[in-house]
Amino acid sequence: MQEKLPAEAGILEKDEDNKQTMKKIPIGKKGNILPGKAHNKKQAAVLGIFTVALAAGSLSCIKGIGQAYYNVSFNGTAVGAVKKGTDIDQALLDGRRMAAAETEDVIYAAMDCTLEETRKPFVSFLNEKELSEALAGQIAAASSEYKSAYVIRMGAHMVVVKDIEAVGQVLDKVRAGFDKDGSFQVEFTGNAAAGNESFSAELISRADVEKTADLHDISTVGCTAGASQFLNQVDLTPEQDEGYTTGLIDMEYVQQIEITPCAASADEILSAEDAIEEVTKEQEANKIYTVKDGDCLSVIAQNCKTSVDSIMKLNGLEDESAFIVPGDELIVAVPEAWLSVRTKEGIVYEEAYEAEPEIIENDSWYTTQEVVRQEAATGYREANAIVTYENGTETDREIIQESIITAAVPAIIEKGTKIPPTYRKPIDGGVFTSGFKVRWGRMHKGVDWSTPIGTPVYASSGGTVAVAGSLNGYGNCVYINHPDGRQTRYGHLSEILVSPGQSVSQGTLIAKSGNTGRSTGPHVHFEILINGTQVNPFDYMN
């Protein structure tokens, strides 16, 4: 018959198989008992003590002659036989203390201790001291699987390192990659020295530490040794040159940092060097990108450090010429480190710039008319900007001050304000037969629509009739002058319904279609002229 020690200390409760189980209690360094609940063996301190309540008995080593006794097993390994009445509770406590005395670390162990009731003759029994020594060896062996460690959580990611020094090394190494002068340092917020509480980390200006008299001492908040040495260095406040803001102004971790003490197996604990490599290497993470003016897939891929093929696959696009418009949202796989640093730097640089043009409004001109009264000239300036970077990639720039080296000369442009007239097709219906192009070896300087003789012809735009009569190859035709300086012509008409000098509005009936002049059949020929030269009517018709 096998028995396990009970789940509740000091109470012997047997199940249907007459088994009992010992309770696990956390213990500290050098055998000290720690308060609190036992943790899962994969996550936290499973600290070994087991409590049983057994009747007191002989502690001497004796030979059993067919009497009932217990075989003690620890994590499935036989420890030895003990007589009923042996104070196993005390033996476990002593064994735990012996194991703890041999190490500076907290004892972490997942333990399963069982008692099996047996009757065999001539069995050697362990006394309490011998049992304690045997259990000490088993506890030490079990605890070697788990070590005290620290989890560094960075948003959705985490790494495990062996101690607080390794935590500091990881965080400070990431900082140093973007802070060459050591202007900032890592600070742990919360009681990092307690060893059993979660705390966080942030980056603070060393200059602020020096100026703030009531800031926690560096050893109290748990800063790295390297960071604490900054306190003895020269002042590295960002340089101020002629009123400009320059140098590293601000620095912070992009992800929220949380550090938690834990128990971990040896293969889960990374060295500081491996942890640094893990948190700084770029790994793809899907992000939402909003399309901006001027974007195409190749531009987006370049800006996001990814490939066009990747964007196409993630968004189900057939080819790189896929139609996208500003405001569309695309999934892009962006290379991103687990632990990123955001910095702000003041920089000074020279750049060319253009002055805004000066506009002179002319209410008597149409908006299509403009004249450059003065040509622009490029200027040069010295700019002081605050630039924001994430892991060295610029994400924002704000010019806070500038000094003109050579003033830009603005263009002066006179522009009309009147809305110009519009132009419509001169007939309803018809079949388009010829456009503004070379035809039969010569330029056809208008457009033709085939239509039955007598089809109404309308003024394409409002204006004054200039010509109404027969004219060379146009046959019967009408010319109309328009307020914007343009002119329209309507040829091969069968009947003219307006007279020279007559004012007409857009859509006024001016003639009927025909087949007069040099014509290959009933149709309307239509032209638009600017400064006496024909242009393609389709470029101006609504």
C-alpha positions in Angstrom: 0.0 0.0 0.0 1.3 3.4 -1.0 0.7 6.7 0.9 1.3 10.3 0.0 1.6 13.1 2.4 -1.5 15.4 2.5 -2.0 18.6 0.6 -2.7 20.5 3.8 0.1 20.7 6.3 -0.5 18.8 9.6 -3.4 16.8 8.4 -3.3 13.1 7.2 -6.0 12.6 4.7 -6.0 9.3 2.8 -7.7 8.8 -0.5 -9.4 5.7 -1.7 -5.9 4.1 -2.4 -4.8 5.1 1.1 -2.3 7.6 -0.5 -1.1 10.9 1.1 1.0 13.8 -0.3 3.3 16.3 1.4 2.7 20.1 0.9 5.3 22.3 -0.8 6.3 25.5 1.1 8.7 28.2 -0.3 12.1 28.5 1.3 14.8 31.2 0.9 18.6 31.4 1.0 20.4 29.5 3.7 17.3 27.6 4.7 15.1 30.6 5.6 11.4 30.0 5.1 9.7 32.5 2.8 6.0 33.5 3.1 3.7 33.2 0.2 2.1 30.6 -2.1 4.0 27.9 -3.9 4.3 28.6 -7.7 4.1 26.5 -10.8 7.5 24.8 -11.2 7.9 26.2 -14.7 7.2 29.8 -13.7 8.3 30.7 -10.3 9.7 29.7 -7.0 8.6 26.2 -6.1 10.3 26.1 -2.8 10.6 22.8 -1.2 9.2 21.8 2.1 6.7 19.1 2.8 4.7 18.9 6.0 3.4 15.6 7.4 1.9 14.7 10.7 3.1 11.3 11.8 3.2 9.8 15.3 6.6 10.1 17.0 8.7 6.9 16.9 12.1 5.5 17.3 14.9 7.4 15.4 17.5 4.6 15.6 18.4 2.2 12.8 16.8 -1.1 13.5 16.0 -4.3 11.8 12.3 -4.8 11.1 11.0 -8.4 11.4 7.9 -8.5 9.4 6.5 -5.2 10.9 4.8 -2.4 8.9 7.0 0.5 7.9 7.3 3.1 5.2 9.5 3.2 2.0 10.2 6.9 1.3 10.5 8.0 -2.3 11.5 11.5 -3.5 10.5 12.5 -7.1 10.2 8.8 -7.9 13.6 7.9 -6.5 13.8 5.6 -3.4 15.3 7.3 -0.4 15.1 4.5 2.2 12.8 2.8 4.7 11.7 4.4 8.0 9.8 3.1 10.9 6.3 4.3 11.5 6.5 7.1 13.9 9.6 8.7 12.4 9.3 12.5 12.5 9.5 12.9 8.7 8.3 16.5 9.0 11.4 17.4 10.9 13.6 15.3 8.7 12.4 17.2 5.6 12.9 20.6 7.3 16.4 19.6 8.3 17.2 18.2 4.9 16.0 21.4 3.2 18.2 23.5 5.5 21.2 21.3 4.7 20.6 21.7 1.0 20.1 25.5 1.3 23.3 25.8 3.4 25.4 24.6 0.4 24.3 27.3 -2.0 23.8 31.1 -2.1 20.8 30.7 -4.4 17.2 30.2 -3.3 16.3 26.5 -3.4 13.8 25.9 -6.3 12.5 22.4 -6.6 9.4 20.6 -7.9 9.0 17.7 -5.4 6.9 14.6 -5.2 7.5 12.7 -1.9 5.6 9.5 -1.3 5.3 7.0 1.5 4.6 3.3 0.7 3.5 1.1 3.5 5.3 -2.2 3.4 6.0 -5.4 5.4 9.2 -7.2 4.8 11.6 -8.8 7.3 15.1 -7.8 8.0 14.9 -4.2 6.5 17.4 -1.5 7.6 15.6 1.6 8.8 17.0 5.2 8.4 17.0 7.3 11.5 15.8 10.9 11.3 19.4 12.3 10.8 20.1 9.8 8.0 16.8 10.5 6.4 17.5 14.3 6.5 20.9 13.8 4.9 19.4 11.6 2.2 16.6 14.1 1.5 19.1 17.0 1.4 20.9 15.3 -1.4 17.6 14.7 -3.3 16.5 18.3 -2.7 19.8 19.7 -4.0 19.6 17.5 -7.1 15.9 18.5 -7.8 16.7 22.2 -7.3 19.6 22.2 -9.8 17.0 22.1 -12.6 15.7 25.6 -11.7 17.6 28.7 -10.9 16.6 32.2 -9.7 16.4 34.5 -12.7 14.8 37.6 -14.1 12.3 38.0 -16.9 12.6 41.2 -19.0 9.2 41.8 -20.7 9.2 44.3 -23.7 5.6 44.6 -24.9 4.6 41.2 -26.3 8.1 39.8 -26.1 10.4 38.6 -23.2 13.8 37.2 -22.4 15.1 35.5 -19.3 18.6 36.4 -17.8 20.3 35.1 -14.7 20.5 38.2 -12.4 19.9 42.0 -12.0 23.4 42.7 -13.4 22.5 41.0 -16.7 19.2 42.9 -16.8 21.2 46.1 -16.5 23.7 45.0 -19.2 21.0 44.3 -21.7 19.1 47.5 -21.2 22.2 49.6 -21.1 23.7 48.0 -24.2 20.6 48.9 -26.2 20.8 52.5 -24.8 24.5 52.8 -25.7 23.8 52.1 -29.3 21.9 55.4 -29.7 23.7 57.4 -26.9 27.3 57.6 -27.9 28.1 60.3 -25.3 26.4 58.7 -22.4 24.0 61.5 -21.8 21.3 59.2 -20.5 21.2 56.2 -18.1 19.0 53.3 -17.2 16.9 53.8 -14.1 14.9 51.0 -12.4 11.6 52.3 -10.9 10.4 50.3 -7.9 12.4 48.3 -5.4 14.7 46.3 -7.6 16.8 45.3 -4.5 13.8 43.4 -2.9 14.3 40.4 -5.3 10.7 39.3 -5.1 8.8 42.2 -6.7 8.3 43.4 -10.3 9.8 46.7 -11.3 10.2 48.7 -14.5 13.0 50.5 -16.3 13.2 53.8 -18.2 15.9 56.1 -19.6 16.6 59.4 -17.8 18.9 62.3 -18.5 22.1 62.1 -16.5 22.0 65.9 -16.3 18.6 65.7 -14.7 19.9 63.2 -12.1 22.6 65.6 -11.1 20.2 68.6 -10.9 17.5 66.8 -8.9 18.7 66.6 -5.3 16.0 64.2 -4.1 16.3 61.6 -6.8 16.9 58.1 -5.5 20.5 57.0 -5.0 21.7 54.9 -8.0 22.3 51.8 -5.8 18.9 52.0 -4.3 17.1 52.1 -7.7 19.3 49.4 -9.1 21.0 51.1 -12.0 23.9 49.3 -13.7 27.4 49.9 -12.6 28.3 51.4 -15.9 25.4 53.8 -15.7 26.2 54.8 -12.1 29.7 55.9 -13.3 28.1 58.6 -15.4 27.5 60.6 -12.2 31.3 61.3 -12.0 31.7 62.3 -15.6 31.6 65.8 -17.1 28.4 67.6 -17.8 26.9 66.4 -21.1 23.9 68.7 -21.4 23.0 69.2 -25.1 25.1 71.9 -26.6 23.5 75.4 -27.0 25.1 77.3 -29.8 23.8 80.8 -30.7 20.4 80.0 -29.3 20.1 76.7 -31.3 19.1 73.4 -29.7 21.5 70.7 -30.6 22.6 67.3 -29.5 20.6 64.5 -27.9 17.5 66.0 -26.2 15.4 63.1 -25.2 15.6 59.3 -25.2 13.1 56.6 -24.2 12.3 52.9 -24.8 9.5 52.5 -27.3 8.2 49.4 -25.5 7.2 49.3 -21.8 9.8 47.5 -19.8 8.9 45.2 -16.9 11.3 43.1 -14.9 10.1 40.2 -12.8 12.1 37.8 -10.6 11.4 34.2 -11.5 12.6 30.6 -11.4 13.7 29.2 -14.7 15.4 26.1 -16.1 19.0 26.4 -17.3 18.1 26.2 -21.0 15.6 29.1 -20.6 18.2 31.5 -19.2 20.2 33.5 -21.7 23.6 35.1 -21.2 23.6 38.9 -21.3 25.2 38.7 -24.8 22.6 36.4 -26.2 19.8 38.4 -24.7 21.2 41.6 -26.3 21.3 39.9 -29.7 17.8 38.5 -29.2 16.2 41.9 -28.3 18.0 44.0 -30.9 17.8 41.8 -34.1 15.1 42.9 -36.5 12.2 40.5 -36.9 9.2 41.1 -39.2 6.0 42.3 -37.6 2.8 43.1 -39.5 1.7 46.8 -39.4 -1.1 48.8 -41.0 0.2 51.4 -43.5 -2.1 54.2 -44.7 -1.5 55.2 -48.4 -0.4 58.8 -48.9 -0.3 61.1 -51.9 2.4 60.0 -54.3 2.6 56.5 -53.0 3.0 53.4 -55.1 3.9 49.9 -54.0 7.6 50.4 -54.7 7.8 53.6 -52.7 5.9 52.0 -49.8 8.2 49.0 -49.8 11.3 51.3 -49.7 9.9 53.5 -46.9 8.9 50.4 -44.8 12.1 48.4 -45.5 10.2 45.5 -47.1 9.6 44.2 -50.6 6.9 44.7 -53.1 6.3 40.9 -53.3 5.7 40.9 -49.5 3.1 43.7 -49.7 1.4 42.0 -52.7 1.1 38.6 -50.8 -0.1 40.1 -47.6 -2.8 42.2 -49.3 -3.8 39.8 -52.2 -2.7 42.1 -54.9 -2.1 40.7 -58.4 0.8 42.9 -59.5 2.9 45.9 -58.5 0.8 48.3 -60.6 -2.3 47.5 -58.5 -4.6 50.5 -58.1 -4.2 52.2 -54.7 -5.5 55.6 -53.6 -4.6 57.9 -50.6 -6.4 56.6 -47.5 -6.2 53.0 -48.4 -4.8 50.7 -45.7 -2.3 48.1 -46.5 -0.7 45.3 -44.4 3.1 45.6 -44.5 5.7 43.3 -42.8 8.0 45.8 -41.1 11.4 44.7 -39.6 11.2 45.6 -36.0 13.4 44.9 -32.9 11.8 43.6 -29.7 13.4 46.5 -27.8 13.5 49.8 -29.6 14.7 53.2 -28.6 13.1 56.5 -29.6 15.4 59.6 -29.6 15.0 63.3 -30.3 18.0 65.3 -31.5 18.5 68.9 -32.3 20.4 69.3 -35.6 21.6 72.4 -37.6 21.9 72.2 -41.4 21.8 74.4 -44.5 19.2 73.9 -47.2 17.8 75.6 -50.3 14.3 76.9 -50.1 11.7 78.7 -52.2 9.7 81.7 -51.2 5.9 81.6 -51.6 4.9 83.4 -54.8 3.1 86.7 -54.6 -0.2 86.8 -56.5 -1.6 89.9 -58.1 -5.3 89.4 -58.8 -6.8 90.9 -61.9 -10.6 90.9 -61.9 -10.9 91.6 -65.6 -8.9 88.5 -66.6 -10.2 84.9 -66.6 -8.5 82.4 -64.3 -6.9 80.8 -67.3 -4.8 84.0 -67.8 -1.6 84.8 -65.9 1.6 86.7 -66.4 4.8 86.4 -64.5 5.9 89.9 -63.5 9.0 88.7 -61.5 10.9 85.5 -61.7 11.6 83.5 -58.5 15.1 82.9 -57.2 16.2 80.1 -54.8 17.3 81.1 -51.3 19.5 79.4 -48.7 18.9 79.1 -44.9 20.4 77.5 -41.8 17.7 75.5 -40.0 17.6 74.2 -36.5 15.3 71.2 -36.3 14.2 68.6 -33.7 14.4 65.2 -35.4 12.7 62.1 -34.0 14.2 58.7 -34.7 13.2 55.2 -33.8 16.2 52.8 -33.8 18.0 55.4 -36.0 15.3 55.8 -38.6 13.8 59.3 -38.9 10.1 59.4 -38.1 9.4 63.2 -37.7 11.1 66.5 -38.2 10.1 69.9 -36.8 12.0 73.2 -37.7 12.1 75.3 -34.6 14.4 78.1 -35.7 16.0 79.3 -38.9 18.6 81.8 -40.1 18.5 83.2 -43.6 21.8 83.0 -45.5 20.5 84.2 -48.9 16.9 85.4 -49.0 14.8 83.7 -51.6 13.1 86.0 -54.2 9.4 85.3 -54.6 7.8 85.1 -58.0 5.3 87.8 -58.7 2.4 86.5 -60.8 -0.6 88.4 -62.1 -3.7 86.1 -62.4 -7.2 86.5 -63.5 -10.1 85.9 -61.2 -13.0 85.5 -63.6 -14.4 82.1 -64.3 -13.8 81.4 -68.0 -16.7 80.3 -70.3 -17.3 76.6 -71.0 -17.7 74.9 -74.3 -20.2 72.2 -75.2 -20.8 69.9 -78.2 -22.6 72.0 -80.9 -25.2 69.3 -81.8 -27.2 66.6 -79.9 -26.4 63.1 -81.2 -24.5 62.6 -84.4 -21.8 60.0 -85.2 -18.2 61.1 -84.6 -16.4 60.6 -88.0 -13.1 62.6 -87.9 -10.9 64.1 -85.2 -8.2 66.8 -84.9 -5.4 64.9 -86.8 -3.7 64.4 -90.1 -6.1 63.1 -92.7 -5.5 62.4 -96.4 -2.0 63.9 -96.2 -3.1 67.2 -94.6 -4.1 68.4 -91.1 -7.8 68.2 -90.3 -8.1 71.2 -87.9 -11.4 70.4 -86.3 -13.9 67.6 -85.5 -16.7 66.2 -87.6 -20.0 64.5 -86.7 -22.1 62.8 -89.3 -25.8 63.9 -88.9 -28.8 64.2 -91.2 -29.3 67.6 -93.0 -31.4 70.0 -90.9 -30.1 68.9 -87.5 -30.1 71.8 -85.1 -26.7 73.4 -84.5 -26.1 75.3 -81.2 -23.6 77.9 -80.0 -20.9 76.0 -78.1 -20.4 79.0 -75.8 -21.8 82.5 -75.3 -20.4 85.4 -77.5 -20.9 87.6 -80.5 -21.4 86.4 -84.0 -18.5 87.5 -86.2 -19.3 85.8 -89.5 -22.5 84.3 -90.9 -22.4 83.3 -94.5 -20.6 81.3 -97.2 -16.8 81.0 -96.9 -14.6 79.0 -99.3 -14.4 75.3 -98.5 -16.5 75.7 -95.3 -19.6 76.3 -97.3 -22.2 78.0 -95.2 -20.5 78.8 -91.8 -20.8 80.8 -88.6 -17.9 82.3 -86.6 -18.5 83.3 -82.9 -16.1 85.4 -80.9 -16.1 84.6 -77.1 -15.2 86.8 -74.1 -12.1 84.7 -73.2 -10.5 85.6 -76.6 -11.3 82.3 -78.2 -13.4 81.7 -81.4 -15.6 78.9 -82.6 -16.4 77.9 -86.2 -19.3 75.8 -87.5 -19.1 74.6 -91.2 -21.1 72.9 -94.0 -24.4 74.3 -92.7 -27.6 74.1 -94.7 -29.2 77.1 -93.1 -27.8 80.1 -91.0 -30.2 81.5 -88.3 -28.0 84.4 -86.9 -26.4 87.6 -88.2 -23.0 89.2 -87.6 -22.9 91.3 -84.5 -25.6 89.3 -82.8 -25.0 88.3 -79.2 -25.8 84.7 -78.4 -25.8 82.6 -75.2 -24.4 79.0 -74.8 -26.9 76.6 -76.4 -28.6 79.3 -78.7 -29.8 77.8 -82.0 -27.6 79.3 -84.6 -28.0 77.1 -87.7 -28.9 73.7 -89.2 -26.5 71.1 -90.4 -26.0 70.5 -94.1 -23.5 69.3 -96.9 -22.3 72.6 -98.4 -18.7 73.5 -99.4 -16.0 70.8 -99.7 -17.9 68.0 -98.0 -18.1 64.2 -98.4 -21.6 64.0 -96.9 -24.0 65.6 -94.5 -22.1 66.5 -91.3 -21.1 69.4 -89.0 -17.5 70.6 -88.9 -16.5 72.3 -85.6 -13.4 74.2 -84.6 -12.0 76.1 -81.6 -9.3 78.8 -82.2 -7.0 80.5 -79.7 -5.2 83.6 -81.0 -6.3 82.6 -84.5 -4.9 79.1 -84.4 -7.0 75.9 -84.3 -6.7 73.7 -81.2 -8.2 70.3 -80.5 -11.8 71.0 -79.4 -11.9 68.0 -77.2 -9.3 69.7 -74.9 -11.8 72.4 -74.1 -15.3 71.0 -74.4 -17.1 69.9 -71.3 
